[in-house]
């Protein structure tokens, strides 16, 4: 059967560096050196790029953070496990997917009006 057989594993961020920088000098994406700890087998060091698109946003891990990765033991390839909640951007308290919970609406349901 052709394809990769990804297994869940833990990865420790060892180092980071800029992978892509725009012409204006903005850091666009980072590259991470990660020690992958698979369930079976020795620790493997891999280089991972920050995912381009992740629902809910990607929280850039710092050196020393332990995050979820998917690992293919046969090819020694890995990628960030984007379903890992440790990699999601944390929203401030009181926020929901649609914006702030209060959203300018009082508890009675009345929308405050602005006086000109």
Protein Blocks (a to p, Z undefined) as FASTA:
>chain_A
ZZddddddddddfbdcdfbdcfkopafbdcdddddddfbdcdddddddddfbdghiaadd
dehiacdddddfklopacddfkbmklpccddehiafkbcfklopafkopacdddZZ
